[in-house]
Amino acid sequence: MEITIQHQSEKTIHTFTVEDPSKLTVTEVRAICAEMNVKAILVNGRYYEL
């Protein structure tokens, strides 16, 4: 399944393929944070931090 995340300050849109958008794995969070150059993300109301 794909998720779309907008970078809060840069306003860029990023699309990622994940297994379950309701519960991201540690590997998915690391990959997303690395690509977006951030330390935390908010997906579907859930906060994920490196």
ZAZA-586976 format. One record per residue (C-alpha): residue number from 1; residue in one letter; chain; x, y, z. Coordinates in nm, 4 decimals. Layout:
<rs>
{pos: NUM&code: A&unit: A&x: X&y: Y&z: Z}
...
</rs>
This chain:
<rs>
{pos: 1&code: M&unit: A&x: 0.0000&y: 0.0000&z: 0.0000}
{pos: 2&code: E&unit: A&x: 0.1216&y: 0.3528&z: -0.0678}
{pos: 3&code: I&unit: A&x: 0.1259&y: 0.6476&z: 0.1697}
{pos: 4&code: T&unit: A&x: 0.1866&y: 1.0118&z: 0.0886}
{pos: 5&code: I&unit: A&x: 0.3598&y: 1.2449&z: 0.3343}
{pos: 6&code: Q&unit: A&x: 0.4089&y: 1.6207&z: 0.2993}
{pos: 7&code: H&unit: A&x: 0.7254&y: 1.7663&z: 0.4496}
{pos: 8&code: Q&unit: A&x: 0.6133&y: 2.0216&z: 0.7066}
{pos: 9&code: S&unit: A&x: 0.8626&y: 2.3000&z: 0.6300}
{pos: 10&code: E&unit: A&x: 0.9611&y: 2.2300&z: 0.2674}
{pos: 11&code: K&unit: A&x: 0.6050&y: 2.1420&z: 0.1568}
{pos: 12&code: T&unit: A&x: 0.7398&y: 1.8672&z: -0.0715}
{pos: 13&code: I&unit: A&x: 0.5285&y: 1.5556&z: -0.1287}
{pos: 14&code: H&unit: A&x: 0.6807&y: 1.2098&z: -0.0782}
{pos: 15&code: T&unit: A&x: 0.5186&y: 0.8768&z: -0.1650}
{pos: 16&code: F&unit: A&x: 0.6266&y: 0.5499&z: -0.0040}
{pos: 17&code: T&unit: A&x: 0.5206&y: 0.1877&z: -0.0343}
{pos: 18&code: V&unit: A&x: 0.4579&y: 0.0291&z: 0.3065}
{pos: 19&code: E&unit: A&x: 0.3076&y: -0.2967&z: 0.4250}
{pos: 20&code: D&unit: A&x: 0.0527&y: -0.1504&z: 0.6697}
{pos: 21&code: P&unit: A&x: 0.0024&y: 0.2282&z: 0.6919}
{pos: 22&code: S&unit: A&x: -0.1577&y: 0.1895&z: 1.0345}
{pos: 23&code: K&unit: A&x: 0.1558&y: 0.0361&z: 1.1842}
{pos: 24&code: L&unit: A&x: 0.4910&y: 0.1128&z: 1.0207}
{pos: 25&code: T&unit: A&x: 0.7894&y: -0.1110&z: 1.0857}
{pos: 26&code: V&unit: A&x: 1.1184&y: 0.0232&z: 1.2226}
{pos: 27&code: T&unit: A&x: 1.2787&y: -0.0393&z: 0.8824}
{pos: 28&code: E&unit: A&x: 1.0062&y: 0.1583&z: 0.7031}
{pos: 29&code: V&unit: A&x: 1.0362&y: 0.4489&z: 0.9490}
{pos: 30&code: R&unit: A&x: 1.4150&y: 0.4588&z: 0.9057}
{pos: 31&code: A&unit: A&x: 1.3875&y: 0.4569&z: 0.5259}
{pos: 32&code: I&unit: A&x: 1.1190&y: 0.7284&z: 0.5210}
{pos: 33&code: C&unit: A&x: 1.3072&y: 0.9526&z: 0.7660}
{pos: 34&code: A&unit: A&x: 1.6319&y: 0.9089&z: 0.5718}
{pos: 35&code: E&unit: A&x: 1.4714&y: 0.9997&z: 0.2392}
{pos: 36&code: M&unit: A&x: 1.2899&y: 1.3008&z: 0.3840}
{pos: 37&code: N&unit: A&x: 1.5907&y: 1.4038&z: 0.5976}
{pos: 38&code: V&unit: A&x: 1.3836&y: 1.4210&z: 0.9182}
{pos: 39&code: K&unit: A&x: 1.4002&y: 1.2570&z: 1.2604}
{pos: 40&code: A&unit: A&x: 1.0280&y: 1.1947&z: 1.3107}
{pos: 41&code: I&unit: A&x: 0.7107&y: 1.1512&z: 1.1051}
{pos: 42&code: L&unit: A&x: 0.3378&y: 1.1600&z: 1.1702}
{pos: 43&code: V&unit: A&x: 0.1377&y: 0.9024&z: 0.9737}
{pos: 44&code: N&unit: A&x: -0.2359&y: 0.8439&z: 1.0229}
{pos: 45&code: G&unit: A&x: -0.2240&y: 1.0186&z: 1.3596}
{pos: 46&code: R&unit: A&x: 0.0660&y: 0.8043&z: 1.4867}
{pos: 47&code: Y&unit: A&x: 0.4013&y: 0.9578&z: 1.5767}
{pos: 48&code: Y&unit: A&x: 0.7176&y: 0.7709&z: 1.4749}
{pos: 49&code: E&unit: A&x: 1.0659&y: 0.8781&z: 1.5782}
{pos: 50&code: L&unit: A&x: 1.4136&y: 0.7437&z: 1.5027}
</rs>
